[in-house]
């Protein structure tokens, strides 16, 4: 009846999640600021698909595309 514990059970081995204050401090140190925009849902779906395809986050893909668009101007 005595069994070994399940590894990672109940999030014990999960990475530590920063609280909002710590995350803000980390973002500020990296020079990041929140930038909210309203976009068409089709465009957002394309951004999500591109991020998933590249294996990166939505922030990275959006920043890259904005830089390319501004450079082309």
QUIUR-V448172 format. One record per backbone hydrogen bond with DSSP energy under -1.0 kcal/mol. NH is the residue of the N-H (numbers start at 1). CO is the residue of the C=O. If there is no record, write none. Layout:
# QUIUR-V448172
NH|CO ; NH|CO
This chain:
# QUIUR-V448172
9|6 ; 11|8 ; 12|9 ; 23|19 ; 24|20 ; 25|21 ; 26|22 ; 27|23 ; 28|24 ; 29|25 ; 30|26 ; 31|28 ; 32|27 ; 44|40 ; 45|41 ; 46|42 ; 47|43 ; 48|44 ; 49|45 ; 50|46 ; 51|47 ; 52|48 ; 53|49 ; 54|50 ; 55|51 ; 56|51 ; 61|57 ; 62|58 ; 63|59 ; 64|60 ; 65|61 ; 66|62 ; 67|63 ; 68|64 ; 69|65 ; 70|66 ; 71|67 ; 72|68
